Amino acid sequence: MEETKIGMVGLRPTVTIGKTERLKYEEIWKHPKYRETAPGEDLAMTYLQRVKPRKGETLIDFGCGTGRGGRFLAMMGGLNVVLMDFAKNALDEDVRKDVETYPDRLRWVLQDMLRPIKETARYGYCTDVLEHIPPGQLDTVLTNILNSARQTFFAISCEPDNLGALIGETLHMNVQPYSWWLDKFRQYRCNIMWSHDGGGNCLFLVSRWATGKSIHDIAGINVTSEEVKANILVNLELGLQELKPHDQQDVEVMLLAGGPSLNDCWDEIAEKRGRGIPLVTTNGAYNECVKRGLMPSAQIILDGREFNKRFVEPVVPGCKYLLASQCHPGVVRAVPADQVWLWHCGSSDPVKEALKESGQDRDWFPVYGGMTVLLRAFPLLIMLGFKRFQVYGFDSCLMDDEHHAYPQAENNEKSVIELTVEGRTFKCYPWMAAQAYEFQEEQKMIADHCEMVIHGDGLISHILKSAAQAAQGN
């Protein structure tokens, strides 16, 4: 098939959904008023919070329109997004420029939904589309979408359109209530993972591929499910002690992440450590503390890659190494057995499968939380009975273009987005923005079980300060 290029982005022409329908939408996209509202953009954060898609996976934005929604999911969710539409002029100009600038995150495909879709992806996103499809073509379009993505988020308007008058046409060709669309998905034997009846619109998360498994993937793990299982099975054979709940204790602890603001706090951290306040580190913050003569009380690691062995070297006498069971066995073996405590991630099918396959009759206590080690550290320490946290280096944003207080090459990225929160704009990598949103969700679960002070002037600190001011009515 002949391929037309715009910059580095391939446009793949196919047969259209009928010349009249295609021309109708190419005409309506010429009107700026039709671009003012983008349902895909408005619902993108709802999608990220509900689905928690795994970073680096592919998502197809079926009927992407302006492309603003898909761009948000690429930049904020760390997804590789395929923007797909049958109107050649649908994309906003700035989105088209971003497609050319970030070809590793955004790709544009000209696609007729009546034709089989060659693109496949783990995730699908389809907002403000199905109500536009003529009834006689709906089943074909819906089949093609459901066959192309393992799970798809649909947002469907249940009301007549109000902008077709701009060109003297009807745009919403299939106006139906929530119950009608629910029955339609059931006809396809879809697994309806979640749905919402909003009256004027309805939302669905569905899959023809699913078998009832949880839609939540392993968050923050940079290895495959098979590697996670293999790591756990090896580590369980080592006979190491495993963490379990402890009684609550009124002991304040310092918890260190590796954000840039950490470099502004070393004197304060040293003073508190000198007074005997326990020091808990995560990942590379451990090495920085050791380098400065600040011996950690405990080190927490989540990631399953072997090169994290550097985060336990040198071993500090008396330090407790709280290692996720999915950590690479090379990391676990690098620490004396009597200093290692394993813990297990909750909401993770590979973890559950590995524990079952181990053949060992055991009680285990899942640690729930977000995609990053710090988002697991809070629930982990709460389970151990701690409730008072002084948190350092938890910025979740770039500061002076630095992502950490020390070099950490694997976190070097080219994609930087600007995130505006309550009047302030922060530069973030996509994973930082996702971490910030997950932190807010996690706070809903743990806020009543702990007290925390977030030091520094990063995104996380600003979020908490803004929330406190809003609660006070300021």
N, C-alpha and C positions, 0 to 999 in steps of 0.2 A: 504494500500500500504506500502510495506517495505520502511523504511527511513534510508538513510546512513548519518552519522554525520561526520562533520569536525569541531572539537572544539565545539562551541556553535551554529554552522550554519547548518541548515538542507538542504541536497541536495535531491531534489525530482525528481527521475528519471521518464521519460515517454518514449513513443515510439518516435524514432527519425525521422527526415525528410528524411528518406531513408539512409541506411547505407553508401552509396557512398558519399552523401553530408556531412554527419556528419564526416566521416573519412577524407574527403578532408580538412575540416577546422581544425580538430585536427592536421592534418599534417602541415598546413600552420602556425598555431600558435607556432610551434616548431622553427620557424625562427625568430631570433631577429629583422631582418629588417622589418618584418610585424608589429611589435609592436612599431616601431619608431613614427609613426603618429597615433593619435587617434582622429578622427573627433568629437566624443562625448566630448572629453576634450576641443578641440579647440572652440566648439560652446557653451559650458556650460555657459559662461558669457553672450553671446548673448541671450540665453534662459532666464536667470534670469532677465536681463534688459527688455526684451520684455514682458515676461509673469508675472513677479513679483509673483511667487507662494507663497501661504500662508505657513508660517513656521509651521512645525509639521504635515503637510499633507503627504500622501504617493505618491511617484512617482515610476513608473515602467520604468526601462531602458531596453527596448526591444532590444535584440541583443547587449548586453552591451560590448562584446569584452573584451578589457583589463580591463574594469571597472573604468578607470581613470575619465571618464566623470561623471559617476554616483557618484563616491566618491566626486568629486568637488561639485556636487549639494547637496549632503548630508551635507558636512562640511561648504560650503559657503552659501548655501541657506536654511539651517536648515530643510531640508526635510528628511523624512524616505524613503530611497531608496531601492527598490527591484532590484537587479542586475540579469538579466535573459538572458541566452544563452543556446544553445544546444551543444556547444563544452566544454567538461569538463575541458580542459586546457587553456581556453581563458583568464582567469583573470591573470593580472600581480601578481607576488608573493607578492609584498608589498601591493597590494590591498586586496589580500586574507588574509593577516595578519591583515589589518584594519577591514575586515569583522569580524574576530574573536575578535578583540579588542573592536569594537564599534557595538555590535549586536543590540543596540537600534537605530542605524542610518543606518546600512547597512545589507542587507540580500541577500544571493545568492540562486537562484533557477535554477536548470537545467530544461529547458523547450523546448519542440518541438512546434514551432509556428503553425504547422499544426493541432495540437490538441487544443481543447478548453482550454483557460487559466483560471484557477481557481482564480488566483490573480486578484483583482480589485483595482483601485486607482482613485483618482481625477485627477492626472496628468500622462501623458505618454511621453516618450522621446525615439525616435527611429532614430538613426543616422547611416548612412552607412550600411543599412540593406536591404531595399526593392530592390535595384538594384542587390542584390545577389540572390534573390529568382527566381527560374525557372518560366517562364511565366505561365505555367499550374497550379502552386501552389500559385500564387500571391493573387488571390481573397480570398482564404481560410485564408492565413496568415493575409492579411489586415483586413478581417472581425474579426478575433480573437483579433487583436490589438485594433481596434476601439471599440469593445464590452467590452474591459477590462479597458479602461481609459476614463474618461469623456472628456478630451481634450488631444490631443497628438501633440507633436512637431516632425516633420519629416525633416530630412536632407537627400537628395537623390543625388547621383552622376549621372551626365548625360553623363559620358565619360567611355570608356573601362578601365578596371583595368590595372595596370602596374606591379603587383607583383605576379600574378598567375603563371608566368613563373618560379618562385622559385620551384614549384612542378609540372610544366607542365600542369597546369589546367587553365580554364577560370573561373574567380571569379564573374565578373559582368555579370550576365545572362540576365539582362533586362535593356538595355541601351536605355533610352528614354528622349526626351526634356521636358522642363518645361510644355509646353502646353499639352503634353500627360498625365502627372501626374495630372495636373489641371482637365482635363476631367475625369480622373479616380476617383478623390475625389468627383467630382460632380455627377458621376454615383451612388455613395453611399449616395447621398443627404446630404453630409457633410456641416456643417456650416464652411466655410473657413474664419477663423477669421483674418488671415494674411498670406501673401505669398511673396516670393522673388525669382526672376529669376536671378541667378548668372551666367548663361551661362554654366559653367562646372558643376554646381550643382544647386539645387533648395531647398528652404525651405518652409515649410507649418506649420501652426498651425490650426488644424482642430478638429471638434467634430461631432459625430453623435448624441450626447446627447443634445447639446446646442440648445437654442431657441432664439439666438440673444442677450442674456444678455452680459454685459461687462465681459471680462475675468479677470478684475482686482478685486481681493477679498479685503475685509477689511484688511488693513495692520496695523499690530501692535496692533490688538484688541484680547484680550485673552478670549473672551466670544463668544457664538454662535450668529448667525444672529438673532435668535428669542429673545435672551436676549437683544441684541442691540435695537431691535424694542420696546420691552417692557419697557426698560429704558427710551427711548426717549418719548414714549407716556405718561409715568408717569410724566416726567420732564416738558413736554409741558403744562400739566394741572396746574403746579405751577404758571403760569403767569409771569415768570421771564423775565427780559430784555434780548434781544438778540443782538449780535454784528453785526455791519454793517460797511461799508467802511467809512473812515474818510479822510479828506484832509491831504496831505503830510505835515509833520512837521520836522524841522531840529533839532531834539532832539536826542542826543546819549543815548542809553540804554545799560545796562549790561544784558546779557542773560546767565543764569547758567544752565548747565547740571550737572550730578553727577559724571563725570569721575575722576579717581585718581589724575590728575594734579590739580584739584580744591584745594587740600591741599597745593599746592605751591603758591597759589595766594590770600589767605585770606587777607593779609595786603594790597595788592593793591586794592582788592575789597572794603575793609573797607575805604580806603582813598578816593576812588571815591564816595562811598556812602555818606561819610561825606561832600563831595562837592555838594551833591544833585543830583547826576546822578541816574536816575530811575533804580531799580533792579528788573528784571523779573526772576522768578525761574520756574523750572519744577520738578515735582515729589519730591523726597527726598531732593533735594537741598534746598527746602523751609525750611525744619526742621533744616538743618544745619545752615542756615542763622539765623533763629530765636534763635537757641541755642547760637549763637555768638553775639546776640544783633543787627544783621543787619536786619532791618524790610523790607520785600519785598514790592515792589510797586504793583506787580501782580504775581499770581501763575497760571500756565497752567497745566491742566491735560487732558489726552486723554483716558486712559484705563477705561474699563467698570466694573472692579471688585470692590466689596464692601470694600475690605480691604484697598483700596486707601484713605479711610476716614482719615487715619493717616497723609496724605499729606496736610490736611487743619486744623490740630490741633497743637497748639491752633490757633484760628482765630486772625488775626492781624488787629486791627482797621485801616481803611483806605485802606487796601489792596484790590485790585480788583481780584476776582477769576474767571478766564477765563476757564470755564469748558465745555468740549465737551458735546453735548446733550446726547451722549450715556453713559456718566458716570453714575455710580449706583446712584439711587435716595437717598440712604443713605449718599453718599458723598455730593450731592447737598444740601440736607436739613441740613447738618451740618454747613452750612454757612448762615449768615443773608441774607435774600433775596435781600436787597439793595446793597449787595456786590458781587452778582453773575451775570455774563454775560454768557449766553449760546452761543455756536457756533456749527456749523454743518459741519461734514466731507463731502467733495465732493467725487465723484466716489464711492459711497457706496449705493448699492441698498436698504439695510435695512433702511438707513436714509431716502432715498427718499420715501420708502413705508410708513414709520412711519409718516412722515410729511403729506403725502396724506391722510392717515387713520385718522389723528387727527381731521379732519373735520374743522380745523381752516383756515380761509382765511388769508394767510400771505405771505409776501415776505421774502425770506431767502437767505443768501449769503454763498455759499459753500466754505469751506476752503480745498484746495487741498494740497497734499504733500505726504511724505513717510510714512513708517510704524511705526516710533517712534514719541514720543511727541515732540522732538526737531525738527524733520523734518517737523512737522506741525506748530511749533512755528514761524519759519521764515515767511511762507506765511501769517500766522495769524497776526503777528505784521506789516508786510508790508501792509496788508489790513487796519490796524488801523492807517496807515500814517507814521510809523517809517521806517527809511531807513539806520540808522547808528548803527551797533551792535558791541559791545565788548563781545566776547563769551568766557566763561570759563568752563572748565570741559568737553569739547566736544572732547573726545579722540578716542572713538570707538576702543579701544584696551586695553589689560591688561598692567598694569605697576607694576612691582615687584609682579606679580601674583594677583594683586587686580583689581577688575572690577569697583568698585566705591570708592569714597573718604570716604565712611562710610559704615557700614554693610547694606546689602540689600539682604536678604537670597534668595528671589525668583529668583535672577539672578545668583545664584551659579550653575555652570555647570561643567561637567566632560570633555566635548569635547572641546579641545583647538587645534586650527590650527595655522600654521605659514603662514603669508601673506607677500610676498616680494614686495615692491613698490620702484622703483627707487633707488635700492641699499641698502635699509633698510628692515629688517625683523621684523615684529610685531607679537606678540601673540594675538590671537583674539578668542572670542567665535563666532560661526557661525552668530549670529544675529548682532554682531559688524561689521563683514565683509560685511554683507548685507546692514547695515546702511551706511557704507562708500561708497558703490557703488551707493546706492540710493541718497546720498548726492551729488555725482558728477552729476547724472542725474538731480537732482533738481536745481543745480547751472546753468544748461543750461537755465532754465526757469526764475530764479530770479536774476541772476547776474547783469542784467542791471537795476534792481530796488532797489538795496541796496549796502551798503558797509559793510564789516565785517572784523574783526580781530579775528582770532582764537588763543587764548593763550594756552600755554603749548607745549609739544613736543610729542604729540600723533600722531596717524595715520592721523586724519583729517588735522591737522596742516601741516604734512609732504606732504600730497596730494596737498594742496594749494601752499605750497612753491615750490614744484616740478613743478606744472603747471605754476607758475609765471616765474620760471627759464627757462622753455621750451619756453615760449612766448617771452622771451628776448634773446633767442638763446644761453643761457649759457650752 
